[in-house]
């Protein structure tokens, strides 16, 4: 069933009965929002063209923008992608967790070409959230899962955020409470003695360097016209209001989003904690939308550690639309 045919989006608890119901919906080719440790994802059977098309339809997502395939166990990857060398080392270090690896796609892979946007690679993640992993196992198929929000808008870190953006467009949302990390996974392509961070996220470059023995290249915005991994469109993760970065005070008519010593109407972290700021970022954006804020000033965020991921999302939120 395509997303526009849904009359009602079910709001399910994260118990065994609800997960069994959600798995039935996924096996039937429908779309279900799922909690992960990063943000809520919009899941569908990654092996079914119609199911994956329903993700693009529900989100209004450009079909040239590839999706991440989520698995329940590292052994599941072998069915559709080659995991070896530096990529295997990173998987063993950070899976389950907020790291996505771009891997060579096997020629006989059962993954829908809509997932890979026609590329010869596939982005793969093993999430740490127990509800996400339980649902993948119950569905019995790898799940394509971008963030569960209208394309280009604020990523959801709570079930209500999903309903605010996609109610009536998807079959169900499984409510697993707030996401802990709060920003999407780090996306890395690694091999032959180098690694490139395509999207900053929940695993920092320093953590990657500690595993590989060398520093990965910094995040690359790549070619917006044809992304080679998810999350690379220049204008992305945006609230409704215009965003001004690196502000220490609000101008007339602006709502201030503070951090550390910069006091705001809302704050990412009053104590200047980057982990807390990452967890609060999208929730603050949703609150700003609810307030009707049309001009937003954001305090400076250190560009280190998780600050790399936070600043990546802020720059995309502030980009011309």
C-alpha positions as CSV (number, residue, x, y, z in Angstrom):
1,X,0.0,0.0,0.0
2,X,1.4,3.4,-1.0
3,X,1.8,6.1,1.7
4,X,-1.0,8.3,0.3
5,X,-3.6,5.5,0.7
6,X,-3.3,5.4,4.5
7,X,-6.2,6.9,6.4
8,X,-4.7,6.7,9.8
9,X,-1.2,6.3,11.3
10,X,-1.1,3.9,14.2
11,X,0.8,5.1,17.4
12,X,2.2,1.8,18.8
13,X,3.9,1.0,22.1
14,X,7.3,-0.6,22.0
15,X,6.0,-3.9,23.4
16,X,6.1,-7.4,21.9
17,X,2.6,-7.3,20.6
18,X,3.1,-3.9,18.9
19,X,6.4,-5.0,17.4
20,X,4.7,-8.1,16.0
21,X,2.0,-5.8,14.4
22,X,4.7,-3.5,13.1
23,X,6.6,-6.4,11.6
24,X,3.4,-7.6,9.8
25,X,3.0,-4.1,8.3
26,X,6.6,-4.0,7.1
27,X,6.3,-7.5,5.5
28,X,3.1,-6.2,3.8
29,X,5.2,-3.5,2.1
30,X,4.1,-0.6,4.3
31,X,6.1,2.1,6.1
32,X,6.7,2.2,9.8
33,X,8.6,4.8,11.9
34,X,11.0,3.2,14.3
35,X,13.1,4.6,17.2
36,X,16.8,4.4,16.9
37,X,19.5,5.8,19.2
38,X,20.2,8.6,16.7
39,X,16.8,9.8,15.4
40,X,13.5,8.1,14.5
41,X,13.8,6.3,11.1
42,X,11.1,5.6,8.5
43,X,11.5,1.9,7.8
44,X,10.4,-0.3,4.8
45,X,11.5,-3.6,3.3
46,X,14.8,-2.8,1.6
47,X,14.2,-5.7,-0.9
48,X,10.8,-4.5,-2.1
49,X,10.7,-1.7,-4.8
50,X,7.1,-0.7,-3.9
51,X,7.9,-0.5,-0.2
52,X,10.9,1.7,-0.8
53,X,9.0,3.8,-3.2
54,X,6.6,4.4,-0.3
55,X,9.4,6.0,1.7
56,X,10.2,8.5,-1.0
57,X,6.5,9.3,-1.4
58,X,5.8,9.8,2.3
59,X,8.8,12.0,2.8
60,X,8.7,13.8,-0.5
61,X,12.4,12.8,-0.8
62,X,14.3,13.1,-4.1
63,X,14.7,9.6,-5.6
64,X,18.4,10.3,-6.4
65,X,19.1,10.6,-2.7
66,X,20.2,7.0,-1.5
67,X,18.9,5.4,1.7
68,X,20.7,3.5,4.6
69,X,20.0,-0.2,5.0
70,X,19.6,-1.3,8.6
71,X,20.4,-4.8,9.8
72,X,20.0,-6.7,13.1
73,X,23.4,-8.5,13.1
74,X,26.7,-8.0,11.5
75,X,26.4,-11.4,9.7
76,X,23.4,-10.1,7.9
77,X,25.5,-7.8,5.7
78,X,27.1,-10.6,3.8
79,X,23.8,-11.2,1.9
80,X,24.1,-8.0,0.0
81,X,27.4,-6.2,0.6
82,X,31.1,-6.8,1.0
83,X,32.4,-6.0,4.5
84,X,36.2,-6.3,4.9
85,X,39.4,-4.5,5.7
86,X,39.1,-1.0,7.3
87,X,35.3,-1.2,7.0
88,X,35.2,-4.5,9.0
89,X,37.5,-3.0,11.6
90,X,35.1,0.0,12.0
91,X,32.1,-2.3,12.1
92,X,33.6,-4.4,14.8
93,X,34.5,-1.3,16.8
94,X,31.3,0.7,16.5
95,X,28.4,-1.7,15.7
96,X,25.8,-1.7,17.1
97,X,26.0,2.1,17.1
98,X,25.7,5.4,15.3
99,X,28.1,4.6,12.4
100,X,27.0,4.0,8.7
101,X,29.5,2.3,6.3
102,X,29.4,2.7,2.6
103,X,30.2,-0.7,1.2
104,X,30.5,-2.4,-2.3
105,X,27.2,-3.8,-3.3
106,X,27.2,-7.5,-4.3
107,X,26.2,-8.1,-7.9
108,X,23.4,-10.5,-6.8
109,X,22.2,-8.3,-3.9
110,X,18.4,-8.5,-3.3
111,X,18.4,-4.8,-2.3
112,X,16.0,-2.5,-4.3
113,X,17.8,-0.2,-6.7
114,X,15.7,2.6,-5.3
115,X,17.7,2.2,-2.0
116,X,21.0,2.7,-3.7
117,X,19.8,5.3,-6.2
118,X,21.5,3.2,-8.9
119,X,25.0,3.3,-7.3
120,X,27.3,0.3,-7.0
121,X,27.6,0.9,-3.3
122,X,25.2,0.6,-0.4
123,X,25.1,2.4,3.0
124,X,24.7,0.0,5.9
125,X,24.1,0.4,9.7
126,X,23.5,-1.8,12.6
127,X,21.6,0.3,15.1
128,X,22.1,0.0,18.9
129,X,18.5,0.7,19.9
130,X,16.9,-2.5,21.1
131,X,13.5,-1.7,19.6
132,X,15.0,-1.1,16.2
133,X,17.0,-4.3,16.3
134,X,14.0,-6.4,17.6
135,X,11.8,-5.0,14.8
136,X,14.4,-5.8,12.1
137,X,14.6,-9.4,13.4
138,X,10.9,-9.7,13.6
139,X,10.4,-8.4,10.0
140,X,13.0,-10.8,8.7
141,X,14.4,-8.5,6.1
142,X,16.9,-5.6,6.0
143,X,15.1,-2.3,6.4
144,X,15.7,0.9,4.4
145,X,15.4,3.7,6.9
146,X,16.0,7.4,6.4
147,X,14.9,9.8,9.1
148,X,11.1,9.9,9.6
149,X,10.4,13.5,8.6
150,X,9.3,15.3,5.5
151,X,12.4,15.7,3.2
152,X,14.6,18.6,4.2
153,X,12.9,19.3,7.5
154,X,13.9,18.7,11.1
155,X,14.8,15.2,12.0
156,X,12.5,13.6,14.6
157,X,13.8,12.6,18.0
158,X,10.4,11.6,19.5
159,X,7.3,9.8,18.2
160,X,5.3,13.0,18.3
161,X,7.7,14.7,16.0
162,X,7.1,11.9,13.5
163,X,3.3,12.3,13.8
164,X,3.6,16.1,13.4
165,X,5.3,15.6,10.0
166,X,4.0,12.3,8.6
167,X,0.6,11.4,10.2
168,X,-1.7,10.1,7.5
169,X,1.2,9.3,5.2
170,X,2.6,6.2,6.9
171,X,1.2,3.1,8.5
172,X,2.5,3.4,12.0
173,X,5.0,4.8,14.4
174,X,6.5,2.7,17.2
175,X,7.1,4.9,20.3
176,X,10.4,4.1,22.0
177,X,10.8,7.4,23.8
178,X,13.3,10.1,23.0
179,X,16.4,9.3,20.9
180,X,19.6,9.4,23.0
181,X,22.2,10.6,20.5
182,X,20.0,13.1,18.8
183,X,21.9,13.5,15.5
184,X,22.2,11.0,12.7
185,X,24.9,8.4,12.2
186,X,28.4,9.2,11.0
187,X,28.7,8.0,7.4
188,X,32.2,6.7,6.4
189,X,33.6,5.1,3.2
190,X,36.9,3.3,4.1
191,X,39.4,1.2,2.2
192,X,42.9,0.9,0.7
193,X,44.5,2.9,3.5
194,X,42.1,5.9,3.7
195,X,38.7,6.8,5.1
196,X,36.4,9.7,4.2
197,X,33.7,11.0,6.5
198,X,30.8,11.7,4.2
199,X,28.6,12.9,7.0
200,X,29.6,13.9,10.5
201,X,27.5,12.2,13.2
202,X,27.5,10.2,16.5
203,X,30.9,8.7,16.0
204,X,33.7,11.3,16.0
205,X,36.7,11.5,13.7
206,X,39.0,11.0,16.7
207,X,37.2,7.8,17.6
208,X,37.6,6.6,14.0
209,X,41.3,7.5,14.0
210,X,41.8,5.5,17.2
211,X,40.6,2.3,15.4
212,X,42.3,2.9,12.0
213,X,45.5,4.4,13.1
214,X,45.1,7.4,10.9
215,X,42.8,10.4,10.7
216,X,39.9,10.3,8.3
217,X,39.4,13.1,5.9
218,X,37.0,15.8,7.1
219,X,33.3,15.8,6.0
220,X,32.7,16.4,2.4
221,X,29.5,18.1,1.2
222,X,30.0,16.3,-2.1
223,X,27.9,17.0,-5.2
224,X,24.4,18.0,-4.1
225,X,23.1,17.2,-7.6
226,X,23.9,13.5,-7.1
227,X,24.7,12.5,-3.5
228,X,26.9,9.4,-3.0
229,X,25.5,8.8,0.5
230,X,22.5,10.0,2.5
231,X,22.4,13.3,4.3
232,X,24.5,15.3,1.7
233,X,21.9,17.7,0.3
234,X,23.0,21.2,1.2
235,X,19.7,22.5,2.5
236,X,18.6,19.9,5.1
237,X,17.4,19.5,8.7
238,X,15.8,22.9,8.5
239,X,13.2,24.6,10.8
240,X,10.7,26.9,9.2
241,X,12.5,30.0,10.3
242,X,15.7,31.6,8.9
243,X,18.8,30.4,10.8
244,X,21.7,32.7,11.7
245,X,24.8,31.0,13.0
246,X,27.6,32.0,15.4
247,X,25.5,34.6,17.1
248,X,26.3,35.9,20.6
249,X,23.2,38.0,20.9
250,X,19.8,38.0,19.2
251,X,18.9,40.7,16.8
252,X,15.5,42.3,16.8
253,X,12.8,39.7,16.0
254,X,15.1,36.7,16.5
255,X,14.7,33.9,18.9
256,X,18.0,32.9,20.5
257,X,19.2,29.3,20.7
258,X,21.9,29.3,23.4
259,X,24.9,27.2,24.3
260,X,27.2,27.4,27.2
261,X,27.7,31.0,28.3
262,X,25.5,32.4,25.6
263,X,22.1,32.5,27.2
264,X,19.1,31.9,24.9
265,X,15.3,31.7,24.9
266,X,16.1,28.0,24.4
267,X,19.4,26.3,25.0
268,X,21.2,23.3,23.6
269,X,23.3,22.9,26.7
270,X,23.6,25.5,29.5
271,X,26.8,23.8,30.7
272,X,28.4,23.7,27.2
273,X,28.2,19.9,26.9
274,X,28.3,18.8,23.3
275,X,26.7,15.4,23.9
276,X,23.7,17.1,25.6
277,X,23.6,19.7,22.8
278,X,23.5,17.0,20.1
279,X,20.7,15.2,21.9
280,X,18.7,18.5,22.2
281,X,19.4,19.9,18.7
282,X,16.4,18.7,16.7
283,X,14.0,18.8,19.7
284,X,14.9,22.5,20.0
285,X,14.2,23.0,16.3
286,X,10.8,21.4,16.7
287,X,10.1,23.7,19.7
288,X,11.1,26.7,17.7
289,X,8.7,25.7,15.0
290,X,5.9,25.3,17.6
291,X,6.7,28.8,18.9
292,X,6.4,30.2,15.3
293,X,10.0,31.4,15.3
294,X,10.7,32.9,11.8
295,X,14.2,34.2,12.7
296,X,16.6,32.1,14.8
297,X,20.0,33.1,16.1
298,X,22.3,30.2,17.2
299,X,25.2,30.5,19.6
300,X,28.7,29.3,18.4
301,X,29.3,25.6,18.9
302,X,32.9,24.3,19.2
303,X,33.9,22.5,15.9
304,X,35.4,19.5,17.7
305,X,34.1,16.0,18.7
306,X,30.3,15.9,18.4
307,X,30.4,19.6,17.6
308,X,31.4,18.6,14.1
309,X,28.1,16.8,13.6
310,X,26.1,19.6,15.3
311,X,27.7,22.3,13.1
312,X,27.1,20.2,10.0
313,X,23.4,20.1,10.8
314,X,23.3,23.8,11.6
315,X,25.1,24.8,8.4
316,X,22.6,22.8,6.4
317,X,19.7,24.2,8.4
318,X,21.0,27.7,7.6
319,X,21.6,27.1,3.9
320,X,19.6,28.9,1.2
321,X,16.4,27.0,0.4
